[in-house]
């Protein structure tokens, strides 16, 4: 059986966009990221950088049904 997976490119994303991938509220995602604040660091502007997005996926895991696209 083949599972239909969505592909997500690693690029800058806002908190709202990331929360949508995880299908949670922005506040919930902020709580999930709280333990990793020092490692991920503060976002510059409105979006997290590519490196920060990679770290977020590393620390809290990939959203369900998402496969990374490089």
Secondary structure by P-SEA (a helix, b strand, c coil): cccbbbbbccccccaaaaaaaacccaaaaaaaaccccccccccccccccaaaaaaaaaaccccccccccc
